Amino acid sequence: MKKAIIIGSGLGGLATALRLSSKGYSVTILEKHSTPGGRMNVVEQDGFRFDMGPSFMSMTYELEELFNSINTEIPIELEELDPIYQVFFQGQEKPRLIYKDLKKLAEEFNDIEPNLEENAKKYLDRAGNFFHDTMDKVVKTNFSNKLDYVLKLSRVPLKHLPYLQRNMWGEVEKHFSSEEVRVIFSLVAFFLGSTPFQTPAIYSLLNYTEMKHNGYWRVKGGMYRLVEEVVKILEEKDVDIVYNTEIVSAGNNNGRLYEVLDQNGKKWEADIFISNSDAASFRGKILNREKFSEDKLDQMHWTLAPFTIYLGIEGKIDKLMHHNYFLGSNFRGYADTIFTSSISPQKPYYYVNALSKSESNCAPEGCENLFILCPVPDLRYKKSWEDRDELANNIIDDLSIRVGFNIQKNILTKKILAPDDWANMLNLYKGSGLGLAHDINQVGAFRPKNKDEKLSNLYYVGASTTPGTGLPMVIISSKLVMERIENDFRTVQ
């Protein structure tokens, strides 16, 4: 029986463990944190329970594929969100409800975009064509090298070439006349940890997945239920998860990795190693590759860092629903400065998840639990977060005004995680929330590979390698790395 060690228990690592263990591998997961899940974790405090990171998912059929691959039914219950979310614009008392149903969406914006249904259909149909023309040919495939990648791209119809020449904002600008609707359709760029002015137009396919293809889904009981249920299955398969164990170095033996060393000096040996930590920084920090030195990594384009606040509130906030976005009045100006600012945003844009609107057991009776996420610059640009309380209070005060509820006065519990916390806790490079950004020169074969360049038995899985970030992409990543391993190790002894 071949032995595999997975470094990190994010969704990518857990999904890979499911696939490997079902194929007869002996699997051990080494996890730095005291709980599994990576960014998909949980915060429990004073009777409140919060999803620490992801709060919804799309392309749920990828989850079905994962469990089908191990002959197991999906162990969680999913519920589609309708409306998908609501958006609060600065200076407008009433939020805009965002529906998957285009007729309802058109009614919501009839006052500012009379032809929205027709325009949205054209926009989404084009995005959908691109999605279906590229998903199997490019996204769900491994590449031998950059030439192989280019050859596979050449199989994509030429009609999609303009997507490569525009950013997402340019694409929505072509289809919609009102600034508000353009903002709505470009919000998905923030899901990638970027802005629509820097995100390629190809990612309009995310609009297609949210508004037409599959929609957004929540996990009943909270997103962390998925991690808990996967861990139960892994325990049944005798997969060992070792917590509070951080890998600090690796041993190279003539082109193979024969052991990794943890912070206590313990050596871990295996036939196969899979890293679920950041694929670029692991190569630099653990393998000491010059190409991935700190200087080189700092020159790459990284996603925005998360500034998160977890609030337990006494009382019910009627204006909030499960997913809420709060935007200012200067979208372009904000987006242009948010990446590289050395100060905290004075009028921040932020997202609020109120899980208590869907789950009664995540907060005491009569209370709300709020998870607030504000994208901010990473530690390359803003090194000190001593002003974290000031920024948190700024956001809380703004939220209070916009929902008509004194949140500050009714806080029962509060936890703040700034980019330095995320960096230290989960080894996120410079606090970047989703790893390397999805620029044209940082996707596909130009993204850190899922098989190591020098060590024949070392692989990578997760958001920082192919195909990219987001829960469904991470699940696809586990399938791609499994294909690599099976191709290299065709028989399990």
N, C-alpha and C positions, 0 to 999 in steps of 0.2 A: 504494500500500500504506500503510495507516494504521499509525502508530507508537505503541506502548504502552510505558510505563515502569511497572514494578512495584517498589515500595519495600519491600524485605524478602523473604527467601526461605524463610519458614516454609512449612509444608505448604499453607496457603491460597494463598500467593503462587505456589508451584510448580504447584499444581493449576490456578490461573488461567492461568499461562503455558502449560500444556499445552493448555487449551481455546482460548486466543487464537491461539497459533501454528498450531493445526490449522485455524483459520478464516481464515488468511492474514495475520494481523497480524505486523508486525515487532516483536519483543518484546525489551526489555532489562530485566534485573533488577539493581537496586542493593542491595547487601548490606553492612551495617555490619561484620559479622563476617568472619573469614577463611575460613569454611566455610559451605556452605548448610545450611538446615534449621531455623533458629531454635531453638525449644525442643527440637525433634526432632533433636538433634545427637548428637555422639559425643565421648567423652573417651578418648584413647589415652595411656597412660603406663606406662613400664617393662615393656612386653610384655603389658599388660592393655588390653582394649578394653571400654568401658562405653557403654550407651545413656545419654545425658545426661538425657533427660526421659522421654517416654512409653515404656512397656515392654510394652504390649499394645493391642489395639483391638477394638471390637465393630462390629456393623452393617457387616460386610465387603462386603456387596453395594453399598455406596456407593463403595467402591474399584473394584468391577467396573464400576459406572456410569461412573466417571471415565475409565477406560481404554477402555470401549466407545465413549464419546463421541468419542474420537480414533482409533477403529478400530485399537486396539492391545491385545494380550493383556496380562494382568497380568504384570509382569516379575519378580515375587517369588513365593515359595512361603509359604503360610500354614499354620499348624498349630494346631488347636483345643486349648485347655488343658482337661485333665481329670485330677484335680480342677481347678476354676477357680483356687482359691487355698486357703491354710490360715490360720487365725487362732489366735494364741497369746493367751490371756487371762491376766492377772496371777494368779499363785498356782496355775495349773494346768499340770502338767508336760506333759500331752498336748494337742497342738493340735487344733482342730476342722477337719476337711476339708470344704470347700464344693463340692458337686457340682451340676451342671446337672440331673442325673437326680434327681427329687424323691424317689424311693424310697430311693436311696442317702443323700440328704440327711436323710431322715426317720430312717433307721437311725443316722446319726451323732448325732442329737439326741434319740433316743428316751428317754433318761434324764431329760430336762428338758422336752420338748415332745412328749408322746405323739401328738398329733393334727397333727403338723407337715405331713405330706403333704396332708391335707385343707385345712388352713388356708392353706398356701402356694399351693395350687392356686386357691383363692378369691381370694387377694391378687393373684396373678400374672394371673389371668384378668381381673380388674378393671383392673389396670394395662395389660394387653394391649389391652383394649377402648379405653381412653383413647388408647393409642399409635396404634392404627389409625384412630381417629376424628379425630385431630388432625394426624398426620404430614403428609399431603398437603394438608389444608385450611389448616393454620396454619404448620407448621414449614418445609415445602418451598415456601414462597410468598413473594413480595415484597408489600409494602404501600405504597400510594400515600401514606397518612397514617394517623393514629390512628383516624379514623372508619372507614376501610377495614379496619383491623385488627379493630376491634370488630365490624364486620359479618361478617367471616370467622369470628370467634370465635362469633358467634351461630348459625353453622351446626353447631357442635359440640353433640351431644345434651345436654339439661339434666341428665341423670343424672350428669354429671361435675362439676356445680357444687360439690358438697361438697369436691372436690379443691382448689378455690381458697380454701377457708375453713380448711384445716388445714395444719400442717407435716408433714414426712415422719415425724417421730417419732409424731405423733398417729395417723397412718395405720397404722404398724406396731403401735402399741399396741392398736389395734382388733382386729388379727388374731392376735397372738401373745401368749402369757402369760408366757414366760420372758424375763428381761432379756437374756440372751445372744443369743437368737434375734432379739430386737428390734434389738440392736446389729448383728448380722450383716446384717440386711435394710436397715439405715440407713447402712451404711458407704459406699454409693454417693454419699452427700452429700459425702463428702470428695473424691470424684473431681471434683466441681464446685468444689472449693476452699472448701467451706463446712461446716456441721454440720447434722444432721437437725433440729435445733431452730430453724433459720433457713431451711432449704430447703423450698419449697412441696411439698405432697404429690404434685403432678403429676409430680414426678421419680421417683416409684416406677416410672414407665415404664422407668427404667434397670435396675431389678430384672428386669423382663420381658425386656429385651434381653440381660441377662447369663445368666439362669437358664432361659429358655424359648425365646426368639426366635432368637438368633444365637450367643450365648455369647461367650467371650473367645478371642482369637487372638493368637498371636505370629508375628513374621516370622522365618523361618529365616535365620540369619546375623546376627540382631539387627535392631531396628527401623530403624536408620540405613540398612539395605540399601534400604529404600523410597526414601529421599532420593537415594541414589547412583544407583539405577536410573532415577528420574525425571530426574535431571540428565543422564544419558546420552541419554535420549530428547530432551530439550531441546537438547542439543548437536547431535543429528542434524537438528533442526528449525531450526538456526542461531540459537537464542536465546542472547543474550550475557549472562553473569552477571559483574558487576563487583563484586569484593570490596573490603573495607576502605573502603567508601564510605558515609558517613552523611549523610543529608539534614538540613539545619539550617534552611532557610527555603524559601518558595515565592513565586512571582510571580503576581499576580492581574491579569488583563486583561479588564475589563468582564464579569465573571461567568464567565470561563474561566481555567483554570490553564494558563499557557503555558510555564512552566519551574520546575524546582526547583534548589536550589543545595546542593552538598555542602560538607563541612568544609574542603576545599581551595580553595573559591571557584569550582569548575567548575560551569557551567550545563548542565542536562540538559533538552532540549526534546522534546515529544511531542504527539500528538493526544489521547491518553488517559493518565490516571495512575490507578494502583491502589495504595493503601496497605495493606500487610500488617502495619504496626505497629499499636499499640493505637489503636483508632478514636476513643476519647475524648481521650486525651492528645495525639494527633497534631493534633486540632483546636485544642487549647489551646496546645501548645508550638510547633508549626510554623505554624499559621494564625492564632494569637493571638486566638481567639474568646473573648469574655468569658464565654459560657455554660460554657466548658470551662477556665476559669482554675484555677489550683492550688487556690484556696479552694473553688471549686465542686466540683472533682474530689474533694477531701478529704472532702466531705460525702456523697459517694456511697458505696454499699456495695460493697467490693472483696473479691475472693477472698483466701484465706490465701496467705502467701508461702512459697516452698519453702526449706527448709534441707536441703541434700543432701551426702551423703558418699559418696565412691567409694573402695572398699578392694580392694586386691589381697592375698589371703590365702594363705599357705602351708599346705597341708593341705586336707582335705575335711570339710565340715560336714554330717553325715548328716541332721540334723533339718530342714534347709532344703529347700524345693522352689523352683520357678521364681518363684512369688509368695507372699509371706508378710506378714501383718499382726500387729503386736505392740501389744496394748492393755493399759491399766491397769485399775484396779478402780473408778474413779469417772468413768464415761463422761459423765454429764450435767454434773457439776462441771467436768470438763476442757473440755467443749465450750463451757460458759458463759463461761469465762475466756480461752480460747486466742486469740480474735480481738483483744482489746484489752489484753492483758498487756504491761507494759513490761519484763518480765524473761523469760529463757528458761525453758521448762517444766522443772520438777525431775524429774517422772516422765513423760517424753514418750511420746506415741503415735506410732508410725512404721511405715513400709512398707519391706520389703526385697525387692529383686529379685536373684535369684542366676542370672544368665544362664548361668553355667558349668554349671548343671544341665541345660541344653538344648543349649549350644553348646561344643564342645571347643576351638575356635580363638580364644576370647575371653580365655583365660587360659593360662599355661604349664601343662604337664602336672602333675597332682597339686595344682593350686591352684584357688581360687575367686575370682570377681570379684563383689563385692557393691555394689549401688547402694542407698543408704538415703535415704529421703525422709521428713522430719518437717515437717508443716505448722506454721508459726509466724506470729506477728503481722507485718504489713507495716511499712514504715518510718515510717508515720504514728504508730505507737504505740511501736515499739522502734527508735530511730534508730541506736543503736550496736550493732555486733556484734563488739566486741573480745573478747567471751567465747565466740567461735565454737569454739575448741579445747576449752573446758570443756564446752560442750553436746555436742560430738562425742564426747568421751571418756565423758560420761554415757550417751549412747546406746550406744556400743560396749561399755561395761561391762555395761549392762543386757542387751544382746543376748548377750553371752558367757555370762552366767549362765543365760539362758533356753534357749540351745541346747546348753549343756554343752561349750563350746569356748572356749579362751582366745584370743580374736581379737586383743586388744591385743598379745600376745606374738608373734603370727605375721603381723603386717602387713608386707608387702613394699613396698607403695606406698599413698599416701593423698592424696586431694584433697578439699577442703571448699569448697562454694559457699554462702555466706549470702545473705540477701535483698539486701544492698547489691551483692553480686557480680552477681546476676541482673539487678538494676535497671540497673547500668552496662553489662553485657555485651549485654543484649538489649532495652534501653529499656522494661523492664516497669515500669509506673507504681508507684512506691513499693515495688517488689519484688513486687507482687501477681502470683502465679503464673499465673492464668488470666484476668486482667482483671476487669471488672465482674461482680459476683455475679448469680445468676439469681433475684432477687426478682421478685415479680409485676409490680412497677413498673419492672423493668429487663430485661424480656424482650419479644420481639415488636417492635411499633412503639415501645415505650418504651426499647428498646436503641439505642445509637448507630447511625444508619442506614447502609446499605451504599452509598448515594449521597449525596454532599455536598449540604448545604442551599443553598449559595450558588454553588458552582463546578460548572458543568454537565458537565464532563468529568473529575471526580475521584470515584473510587469507593473502597470499603473492603472488605477481605476478611479472614477469620480469626476467632478465638475471641471477639474483643471486639465484633463486630457481629452481625448476625442470621445463623443462628438461635442460635448460642451456642458453648460450649466443648466440647472433645472432638474426636478425629480425624475421626469420621464427620460431625459437625456442621460442621467446617471444610471438608470436601470439599463438603458441601451448600452452604456459603457461597460457594464458588467457582462453583458452578452458578448460584446466585441472582444473583451479580454479573455473570456472563456474560450472563444473561438481560437484566439492566439495560442492559448495553453494547450488546447486539444490538438491543434496542428503540430505543436512542438513535442508534445508528449502523448502520442496516440494510444499508448497502452498504459493502464494503471496496474502496477504490480502489488 
